[in-house]
């Protein structure tokens, strides 16, 4: 775990397993082991219905790693993101949209107010996730 030199407390972003696995989080191209990230490419939403098998495999890997990071970073309980979230379409679509939003909010060329907008929308998304998890049982 990284620590702050000034206060010797945990840093805001504890990336846990990713550090032990040799991955570092930072710029989008470094996030989640994305080695072929193209900063000039569109960071648009993912339409899971039209992806080829190869595209879907790459997107699944990115989304799964990001959801794990999100869950650990924000301490999300299973009532928000359950262990088998990927088996529920409504959770996949919500988390995928949240991931796309996060990528755009933290894009180096994006608006400086992007992150606060993402956090506002993240609060709304958590309420929907809780509702869907409760409904699915």
Secondary structure, DSSP 4 states (H G I P E B T S, - for coil): --B-TTT--B-S---THHHHTT----STTTGGG-TT--TTS------GGG--HHHHHHHHHHHHHHHHHHHHHTT--TTTS-TTGGG-HHHHHHHHHHHHHHHHHT-TTS-TTHHHHHHHHHHHHHHHHHHHHHHH-
